[in-house]
Amino acid sequence: MNSAALVIHQTRFDLRGFMRDRRARFFTLVLPVIFLVIFVGVFGNDPVRSGGERVSSATYFVPGIVALGIVSASFANLVMAITAQRELGVLKRRRATPVPAWVIIAGRTLAAVLTSLLVVVVLLAIGTAAYGVALPSTTIPGVLATVVLGSVALCGVGYAVSTAITSVDSAQPVVQALVLPLYFISGVFVPASSLPLGLRDLANVFPIAHLADGLRHAFDPLTTGSGIVARDIGVLLAWAVAGLLIALWRFSWVPRGSA
Amino acid sequence: MVTKHEAATRGRTMEGRRKEGSDEVINAQGLLKRYGDLEAVSGIDLAVMRGEIFAFLGPNGAGKTTTVEILEGFRARTSGRVSVLGVDPAEGGPSWRERLGIVLQESNAEPGLTVRECLELYAGYYSKPRAVGETVALAGLDKQASMPAEKLSGGQRRRLDVALALVGDPELIFLDEPTTGFDPSARRKAWEVIDDLRSLGKTVFLTTHYMEEAERLADRIAVIAGGRIVAQGTPQSLGGRDRMAATIDFVLPQGVARSEIPSGVRELATERGGGRVAVRSESPLVHLACLARWALERGFDLPDLEVRRPTLEEVYLALTSETRKEKR
């Protein structure tokens, strides 16, 4: 098997593991749908101020919830899966085989990207069918670039974060503690324009705000062109590169202190 | 473009050629490991030959796991020379791991995958894997092949561990306590699998707490205690077992006292309660003849008379308790 085939091999089995993990499925595929239904239900289809424009609340919430689904598919799933695999000795056993670390990292990252695309398709289908959200067809490149780069960036960060977690039990609380505040200040649940400037600046350091903003721009019916926001793509790309370098550098096959 | 895997395959054939003619699969000299002030392994020498089953025994905390993990490439050593399949484990790359199979002491199943899928995943990691179906059969898991690995019983899971270590068709296999927690019949089946490895020409490095297992399987045994190798040899000769005193064991008939045992034997006898007497004898035939004459003259029999060589377990316990005393 050459390198590319080996990565795809790993991805196939990681996806299979994901599909059979009820908790991962729930948080990634079911919970975003529930959020979408609740948010649109609570706020109706009234217009929301987003940036300078007024858009329907569904059009506002779909990209935010898509971002949430991508964070779950890429960051949360990965941190929990990698931490469990390392602490329970699954990775140590793989270490006994010739498979290189980068294949494990690339395989799971590719699985997360594919899962993220699935989340987009599911939420978009529901948004279109139930709430009349329409994706301008010209912005598909913007959606794809934002989803793929955002997912890769969050995977890289996930690998970095997982090296700081030393037990299976603490993975979920650590993930929630990092992600929940960021959702609120990154415009996932509430428009970022309603937040104090300091919080917005803080949020803009991290990838979630740029993921949400890039998606919102691409989903905006008034957007013309490819829907690519250079600043969002640039920040996501920087996080993706830095995250994957940290992942390669810090990747550990065994629990800390056992080498 | 040369991919990592192609490079690995090339490395393998080159190393394979280099190895021909040399029959030492593992060689360690002065292997030493220190954790802070604690010296876990104090400069040991080991040699394992191609095609043999080598058992590595020792009490918990003796340096056994540390040594094995250094040989497997999981831990770094402090000093000493180590070669496994002609490669320093600290520098062993994918081409080296192609030729190794490792059954870890503790390992969990790949989450969400069935037995067959686990093996398919692992087979993909190797350039020349053994067929998955054949590996499933070798480990005796045919009936469980489509079961989720998490649902297997303890013994079945251990067999999956063995199957995963064999799917790369390795030359050298490390088995770290492969039958812990097995019932006797499962253990016997596992022994058959390990015996099969021998007939396939594989080299096996086995650690175990079961002396019966070492005796049944091993060509050679090394015992580590307090970070040092305290004995090395075949199961029959380990620690001078072949030259050790035998034990003659019997129950004195009613009304016969120990003091009545004929002199020459009496001095070697110890009483073990319930009239049971044990005689430590370096010339058991002479002492038996003496006892037989005495019993016949007195007109009684010794129906439960037993002559035993020291068991491997007794030799092992003697070897490992000596070091414990020295350490104090």
Interface residues (C-beta under 8 A of the other chain):
Chain A: M1 N2 S3 L6 H9 Q10 F13 R16 G17 F18 M19 R20 D21 A81 A84 Q85 L88 G89 V90 K92 R93 R94 R95 A96 T97 P98 V99 P100 V254 A259
Chain B: T3 K4 H5 E6 A8 E72 F74 R75 A76 P94 S95 R97 E98 L100 G101 I102 L104 E106 S107 N108 A109 E110 P111 G112 L113 E117 E120 L121 Y122 G124 Y125 Y126 S127 P148 D161 L164 A165 G168
